[in-house]
């Protein structure tokens, strides 16, 4: 695709702010969702701050050549839950989050060292385009349920359940009946999401200049405005079903705590770990985090292959896989130190680059700075968190769809009439779409990782004969070359004797 701004390009100041805000909106929902799922007092603002710090670390390690934002990783949700399991104190749980991120980051450091000395040819051999392409597609398709679920999410606070008294077998029974308010609210939520999607599409397809490059901002603002109109009417008697936006968090603006994030390291270093067996606890954290790091490594490869195809520069070669791994690993540790959540490269960020045509790494840098600053700006943070799920769902339909399509574009030049390629692509797509995943205690191998691993194995299986044939051909070629060299040497020797 033709990029409006390449990796090294720098947009004008006004455009740069808009592009960066668009990136922030693209990664926002997922970044703050992880701490909200884990709860235990975890701060979404701190996670946003940690994502900004982690991204800056990543940019430094990759020499500002990879335009990707790092955000909270969903792959580590089970591992993060393990940090608080067993009734440990809050401080020890937060210490576990930081230690876990260190363990996961060290896995990346070790792999980076291996890649540094062994190169990346072995990766390209076991994960060629026929494997990586459909795997990238699965990353987008695996998120499809999240996008549609958000699109259909009404305001849960206004789901009304009525109790109806009935007589069954001569006895009074109270039966709970869900009011039609839930259905109406879902319909309105879907309408707001679809308007968001429609405006995003119109801006991207028909917009000119800057408008064409910030379709998400305009789409989200349009969806938010419509949701705000419905919410305004919802305060009329009997119209609660129209309420889409929850404005109650803004009531916390008057408290001092709303203006600063609760950093993970502050809670972790308070002490008060009780009588916990620290050695055993650290072992538990290591077991929970280290295997998952290998799973996320597979997704790291897929994400960087994807962004490489968009910017038409192989990031595994320049700046190199060892640098992207170090940036991801160390950035994840830095992010967890502040926010508690290990970070990873975000497909939403990649999708934003693809749709907007803006691959400027300066945009990612400013986005990271915005994330750090916004963690201390309560009104801005509360506004971002008040964006309804349905509005973000409308945007994510486009974002996740572009991720899936970019993966399919990687295999457009692959010969699918060759059954070897056809089997590899088919197996990956069905395993991923079908939701194939494995759980080993606290370790979950995601559908993306399972599909990738299965695809690698199938690719090796169907190419065994081809590899043997290639080796035979190489051997024959070497023997022929040796015979030719010997013949040439003999001829030169005979010529010299004749002279």
N, C-alpha and C positions, 0 to 999 in steps of 0.2 A: 504494500500500500504506500501511497505518497504521503509523507509526513509534512505538516505545515512547519513544524519546528523539530530539528534533529536534536540528538543528545547534547551537542555542544552549543546549540543556539540559545540565545537569551531574549525572551519576549520583552516588550516594553513594560515599564513599571506597572501601569494600570492593568494590562493584560495578565501580567505575572501574578498579581494578587488574585484576580478572578480565577485563573487556572489552578492556583494553589488551593483556593477555597473549594473548588470543584473536586480536587483530589481528596481534600479533607472530608468532604461530604460523602465521597465514594467509599472511604474506609471507615467512616465513623461508626455505623451501626454494628459492624462485626467487632470492632476494637473494644467498644464499651460493653458489648453483649457478654463477653467472657467473664469479667468480674461480676456482672449482674447475675449470671448463672451460678457462679461459685458462692456468691454472697459472703457470709462471714465478715461483713463490714467492709469488703473490698471496695475501693473507690474507682468509679469509671473515669474520673478526672485524672487520677494517678496513672491509670492504664494508658490514657491518652498522652500524658506527659512521657511515660516510659516508651511508648511507640515512637514519639518524636526523637527521643534520645537514641533509641536503638537504630532508627533510620539514619541519623547523623553518623553513627559509628559505621554503619554499613556503607554509606557513601564514601567515608574516608578510606576504608579498606579496599573499595572497588575503584578508587581514584576518580570518583565522580563520573563513571562511565556507564552505570546501570541505573536507569530511571524507574526504580521500584521502591514503594513504600513498605515498611515493615509494620505489622500490627499484631494484636493478640492472637495467638494460635489456638484454634479449637481442638487440635490434635492432642493437646496436653490437658484437656478438661478432666479426664479421669485421673491423671497424675496429680493435678492440683487438688482434686478432691481427697486423694490419699494423704496429702500433707496435713489435712485437718481431721483425718479419721482417728478413731480410737479415743476420742474425748481429750485430745491434747489441748494445751492452753493456746489462746489466740497468738501470743508472741511466738511460741514454738512453731505453730502452723505457718506463720509468715516467714520464719527462718527457713522452714522446709521449702517454701516456694522459691526462695532465693537460692538455696543449695541445689534444688532440683534443676533450676535454670543453669547453674554452673555445671552440673553433671552433663546436661544436654549440650551445652556449649562446648564442653571439652570433647564430646564425641565429634562435633564438627571440626574442631581443631585437629584432632587425630586424623580424620579423613582428609583434611586439607593438606596435612604433611605428606600423607600417602600420595595424594594427587600431585603434589609439588615435585616429588621424585619419580613417580611412575607416569606422569602425563595424563591426558584425557582421552587418548586413542582407545583405551580399553572400554571407556564409558560409551564412546560413539559406536563401538563394535557391538556391545551388548544392548545398547539402547539407541538404535538407529531411528530414523524418522517414522518408519512403519510401526514402531513401538511407542515413541514419544507422542506422535500426533494424536492417536486415539486416546492416549492417557490424558493429554491436555483437554481434549473434548470432554472426558469424564469429569475433570475438575469442575467444568462449567455445568454439566448435566447433573452432577451430584448435588449442586446447590439449587437446582430448579425447584425442588420442594420447598426450600426456605423462602425463595422469592414469591411463589404462589401463596404459601402460608401467610407471609407478611401482607401480601396484597389483599387477602380476605380477612385480615385481622381487624375486627371492630374494636370498640372500647370495651374491654372486659368488665370494667367497673359498672357498666350499665346493662349487663346481662341480668334480666329480672327473672327470678324463680318464684312462682306463686304456689302456695300450698292450698290444695283443694281437698275438702273433706268428702269421702265417699263411704257408702255402707257396703261392706263385703261380708257375706255369710252372717248377717245380723250384727256385725261389729263395725264401729266407726274406724276408718282408715284414712290417714292423711297422706295424700299423694302429691309429690312435687311436680309441677308442670312449668316448663320453661316458657316464658312469655315471648311473643312475636317481636319484642324489642330487639332480641339478639339477631334475628333474621334481618330486620330493617337496618340495624347498625352495620351488619356485614355487607349488605348491598351498598350502603353509602360509602363504606370504607373502600370497597372494590371500585366504585365510581371515582373516588379521589385518586386511587392508584392508577387507574386507566387514563385519567386526564393527565396525570404526571407523565406517564409513558408516551401519550400522544403528543404532548408539548415537546418532550425530549426528542422524539422522532422528527417532528416538524422542524425544530431548530437545527438538528443535525443535517437533515436532507435539504431543506430549503433556505436555511439561514445563510447570511453573508458574513464574511470576515470573522470578527470576534464572536458573534452570535452562534456561528456554526461550531465554534470551538468550546463553548460553555453550555452545551445543551442540558447537562445535569442540573446546573444551578437554576436555570430558567424553569426546567421541568419541576424541580422540587419546590421552587417558590410558587409556581402555579398550583400544584397539588396542595401545598400548605395553605394558600389563600382560600381555595375552595373548602378545605377542611375547617378553616377558621370561620367561614361563613356559616357552614352547617352547625358548628359548635356554638356560634352566637345565638342561633335560633333554638338550640337545645335547652336554653334556660327558660323557655316558655313552658308553662304547665303542661305536662303530658308529652313533651317533645324530647325527653332524655335520649331517645334512640338516635337523635341527630348528632350527639356529642362524639366527636372523633379525636379531638386534642385534649389532653389532660394538662391543664394549666396549674394544677395545685403545687407542683415543685417550685414554682416561682415564689411561693409564700416563704421559702427558706432564705430569700435574699437578705432579709434583715439580720440573719445570724452570721457571726464571724466565720464559723466553720465552712459555710458555703463558698467562701472565697479562697480556700486553699485545699489542695489534694491531701489525702491521707496516704503518705508514702509508705511503701511496704517495709523499707529498712528501718523506719522510725519504730514501728510496732515490733519488728523482729528483734531489735537490739534493746528492747525494754527489759529483757530478762524475765524472771518469773516463770521458768520452764517447769517448775514443780519437781516431782520425783521421776520424771520420764527417763527411760533408758536411752540416753542420747545416741550411743553407738548403734543400738538396734534401730532407732528411728532414722538415722542417716542411711543405714542399709536399706530400709524400706523405701526411702526417697529415691535412692540410686536405682533400685529395681523398678520403681514406678516411672522414672524419667528416661533412663538410658535407652531401653529398647524403643521407646517412642521416637527418640531422636533419629534412629536409623530409618524409621518410617517416614518422618518429615524430610529426611535427606532425599528420598525418592521424589517427593513433591517439590523440593528445592530444584532438582534437575529439570523437572517438567516446567516449572514456572520460568526458569531462565532460558530454556529452549524456546518457550513461547514468546517471551519478550525479545529474544534474539531474532526470531522470524519477523517480528514487527519492525524492529529498528534495522534489520538486515545487517547485523553484526553479531558474530558468534561470541557471546559473553563468556563461554567456557574456554575460549582461547584468549580473548582480550576483554577484560583484564585478567581472565583466567579463573577456572573453577576453584582453585585454592583460595583466591582472594574473595570470591563471592561466598564461599563457605565460612571463611574467617569473619567476614562482615556480618553474615547471618548469625553465626554462633556467638561472637562477642557482643553483637548488637542485642541478641536475645538475653544475654546475661545482664547487660546494662539496663534493658527495659524492665526486666523482672526485679532488679534492685530497687527501682522506683515504684513500678506498678504491680509487681507480683506475677505478671503474666509473661511467659516466654513469648518472644516475637517470631514471626516468620514472614517471608515475602508474600504479598497479598495479590491474589488473582483479580480482586476488584480494582486495584491500582493498575494492573496490566490492562484490564478491560477499558479503563478510563483513558489510558494512553492510546489504545487502538481506536476508540470511538472519536476522541477529540483530535487525533493526529498530532498531538503535542507530546514529544518524547524528551523535551528539555529537562535535563537533570537538575537545573536550577529551580525548576518548578517543584521538584521533590524536596529539594533543600528548604525552600520557603515553606512548603507544607509542613515539614518537620518543625520548623521554628514556630509556625502557627499553632501546631498541636501543643507545643511546650507552653507558649504564652496563654493559649485559651484555657489551659488547665487552671489558671489563676483568675480567669475572667468569668465569674459566676453567671452573669446574664447571658453571655455568649454560649457557655457550656449548657446552661439550662434550656436555651433556645434550641440548640442542636439536639439535646435529648428529648425535646418536646415534639420533634418531627415525627409524625405518626408512622407506625410500621407500614401501613398501607401505602403511604407516599414513597417510602424507601423501597417497598416491594415493587412498585411500578418502575423505578429506576433500575433495580436489580434484575428485572426481567431482561433488560437490554445489556447490562453489564455481564451477567452470567452467560447470556446467549452469545455474546461476542467472544468470551473465553472458549466456549464450545466450538464455535465456528472457526476461530483461529487455529484450534487443534486439527480440525478437519482439513483446513487449508494446507497443513503440513504434509498431508498424504495425497494431495491432488495430482502430484506427478508420480505417485507410486502405482505400479502396474497391478491393479486388483484382479486382473484376469489370471494372474499367477496365483495358484491355490496356496502357495506358501505365505504370500502377503495377505491373502484373503482370510486365512485361518487366524493369523496374528491379530488383525484388526477386529475380526468378528468376536474373538474370545475376549479381548479387552473391553469392547463396547458392552457386551452382554454381562460380563462380570461386574463392570462398574455400574451400569444402569440397573442391574438386578440387585445391587446393594450388597454384594459379597464382602463380608468383613469377618474378622476373627478376633476373639477375645481370649486373652490369656491372663487371668487374674485381673490386675489393674491395668494391663496393657491392651489397647485396642488397635488392631491393624485395620486402618480405614479401607473403604471400598476403592479409593484411588490407589492406595498402596497395593492392595490385593490384586487389582486389575493390572497394575504395572508389573508386579512380580510374575503373575501368570503369563502375561504377554512376553516377558523376557524368556521364560522357560519354553513357551511354544515357539518363539523365534529361534531359539537354539535347537529345538527338536527338529523343526522343518528344514533347517539349514545344515544339518549334520552332513548329509550327502554332498551338498554344494561345497562345504568346507574341505571335505576329503578330496573332492575333484579339483578344487583350487590348489590344494597342496601338491597333488600329483602333477598338475600343469606347471606349478612353480618348480618342482623337482626336474621335470622334463626340460623346462626352459633353462634351468641352471646347467644341466648336463650338456645341452646343445651349445650353450654359451662357452662352457669349458672346452668342448671339442673344437669349436671354432677358434678359441684362443690358442689351443695347442697346435692346430693346423697352421694358424698365422705365424706362430713362433717357429715352427718347423720350416715354413716357407722362407722366413727371414734368414734363418740359419743356413739353409741351402743356398740362398742368394749370396750371402757373405762368403761362403766357401768357393763359389764359382768365381767371384771377383778376385 
